[in-house]
Amino acid sequence: MSHVDAAFVERLSKLARISLKKDEIHRLEENLEKILKHIDQLQQVDTKGVEPCFSVQQDLICPFFEDESQPPMTRTELMQNTQDSISGFIRVPTVIKGA
């Protein structure tokens, strides 16, 4: 099992380009240690004869629906569905500040 120490957490934070305070480093050190212990515990489970699965609901059948063509909305119908508009355009919240 790997041991997580403050130097390891600081190296990870540098690689991830995140800044951490001293108390955050200590907390992450403890949490990562717990995660690694849990992974070690999982690796001890005997999985011989167990087929790999990609979902817990392997027998679930997803229904497929045929695509149905419908006429497009008119501009008037579309604008009635908007919360905010200006000069015939839909107004949306700013995503990039300063733009």
GROMACS elastic network, one bead per residue, 0.5 to 0.9 nm:
[ bonds ]
;  ai    aj funct       b0    kb
    1    36     6  0.72503   500
    1    37     6  0.74142   500
    1    40     6  0.68803   500
    2    33     6  0.82599   500
    2    36     6  0.72826   500
    2    37     6  0.88300   500
    3     8     6  0.88044   500
    3    33     6  0.68779   500
    3    36     6  0.84168   500
    4     7     6  0.81711   500
    4     8     6  0.60558   500
    4     9     6  0.71896   500
    4    29     6  0.59398   500
    4    30     6  0.78971   500
    4    32     6  0.68036   500
    4    33     6  0.57745   500
    4    36     6  0.87281   500
    5     8     6  0.53268   500
    5     9     6  0.64786   500
    5    10     6  0.87537   500
    5    26     6  0.84779   500
    5    29     6  0.60039   500
    5    30     6  0.86434   500
    5    33     6  0.86093   500
    6     9     6  0.51166   500
    6    10     6  0.60797   500
    6    11     6  0.85554   500
    6    25     6  0.63664   500
    6    26     6  0.67544   500
    6    28     6  0.87108   500
    6    29     6  0.63086   500
    7    10     6  0.50547   500
    7    11     6  0.61229   500
    7    12     6  0.86252   500
    8    11     6  0.50792   500
    8    12     6  0.62212   500
    8    13     6  0.86348   500
    8    29     6  0.82630   500
    9    12     6  0.50270   500
    9    13     6  0.61068   500
    9    14     6  0.85647   500
    9    25     6  0.63384   500
    9    26     6  0.85046   500
    9    28     6  0.70666   500
    9    29     6  0.62900   500
    9    32     6  0.86916   500
   10    13     6  0.50473   500
   10    14     6  0.61713   500
   10    15     6  0.86598   500
   10    19     6  0.87066   500
   10    20     6  0.78520   500
   10    25     6  0.70957   500
   11    14     6  0.50882   500
   11    15     6  0.62394   500
   11    16     6  0.85949   500
   12    15     6  0.50462   500
   12    16     6  0.60480   500
   12    17     6  0.83380   500
   12    18     6  0.87152   500
   13    17     6  0.58071   500
   13    18     6  0.51791   500
   13    19     6  0.64354   500
   13    20     6  0.70878   500
   13    25     6  0.88993   500
   14    18     6  0.62729   500
   14    19     6  0.74138   500
   15    18     6  0.79248   500
   16    19     6  0.88743   500
   20    23     6  0.81021   500
   20    24     6  0.57983   500
   20    25     6  0.61663   500
   21    24     6  0.51721   500
   21    25     6  0.62605   500
   21    26     6  0.88220   500
   22    25     6  0.51084   500
   22    26     6  0.63907   500
   22    27     6  0.87344   500
   23    26     6  0.51671   500
   23    27     6  0.62071   500
   23    28     6  0.86128   500
   24    27     6  0.50469   500
   24    28     6  0.60069   500
   24    29     6  0.83729   500
   25    28     6  0.51774   500
   25    29     6  0.60036   500
   25    30     6  0.87182   500
   26    29     6  0.50164   500
   26    30     6  0.64071   500
   26    31     6  0.87441   500
   27    30     6  0.52563   500
   27    31     6  0.62308   500
   27    32     6  0.86268   500
   28    32     6  0.58858   500
   28    33     6  0.83041   500
   29    32     6  0.53702   500
   29    33     6  0.61666   500
   29    34     6  0.87470   500
   30    33     6  0.51415   500
   30    34     6  0.63207   500
   30    35     6  0.87683   500
   31    34     6  0.51135   500
   31    35     6  0.62504   500
   31    36     6  0.87129   500
   32    36     6  0.61636   500
   32    37     6  0.85836   500
   33    36     6  0.52008   500
   33    37     6  0.62264   500
   33    38     6  0.86611   500
   34    37     6  0.51062   500
   34    38     6  0.62051   500
   34    39     6  0.86860   500
   35    38     6  0.50867   500
   35    39     6  0.62378   500
   35    40     6  0.86822   500
   36    40     6  0.61755   500
   36    41     6  0.85833   500
   37    40     6  0.50708   500
   37    41     6  0.62326   500
   37    42     6  0.87126   500
   38    42     6  0.62422   500
   38    43     6  0.86918   500
   39    42     6  0.50055   500
   39    43     6  0.61931   500
   39    44     6  0.88331   500
   40    43     6  0.51094   500
   40    44     6  0.66237   500
   41    44     6  0.53929   500
   41    45     6  0.72193   500
   42    45     6  0.55422   500
   43    46     6  0.80273   500
   44    47     6  0.89516   500
   46    49     6  0.88906   500
   46    50     6  0.89105   500
   47    50     6  0.54271   500
   47    51     6  0.84459   500
   48    51     6  0.84135   500
   53    56     6  0.71452   500
   53    58     6  0.75111   500
   54    57     6  0.86972   500
   54    58     6  0.75963   500
   55    58     6  0.55930   500
   56    59     6  0.86625   500
   57    60     6  0.54702   500
   58    61     6  0.81481   500
   65    68     6  0.88071   500
   71    74     6  0.89986   500
   73    76     6  0.79665   500
   73    77     6  0.59173   500
   73    78     6  0.61433   500
   74    77     6  0.52069   500
   74    78     6  0.62281   500
   74    79     6  0.86535   500
   75    78     6  0.50356   500
   75    79     6  0.60875   500
   75    80     6  0.86135   500
   75    88     6  0.87722   500
   76    79     6  0.51909   500
   76    80     6  0.62807   500
   76    81     6  0.89698   500
   77    80     6  0.52096   500
   77    81     6  0.67955   500
   78    81     6  0.53848   500
   78    82     6  0.69555   500
   79    82     6  0.53055   500
   79    83     6  0.85029   500
   79    84     6  0.87203   500
   79    85     6  0.75565   500
   79    88     6  0.76364   500
   79    89     6  0.80847   500
   79    90     6  0.73645   500
   80    83     6  0.81744   500
   82    85     6  0.68721   500
   82    90     6  0.66398   500
   82    91     6  0.83016   500
   83    90     6  0.81225   500
   83    91     6  0.80520   500
   83    92     6  0.88832   500
   84    89     6  0.87105   500
   84    90     6  0.62043   500
   84    91     6  0.53457   500
   84    92     6  0.74542   500
   85    88     6  0.63284   500
   85    89     6  0.53851   500
   85    92     6  0.82943   500
   86    89     6  0.53270   500
   86    90     6  0.65125   500
   86    91     6  0.63598   500
   87    90     6  0.85250   500
   92    95     6  0.85345   500
   94    97     6  0.65831   500
   94    98     6  0.89195   500
   94    99     6  0.81168   500
   95    99     6  0.85391   500
   96    99     6  0.58655   500
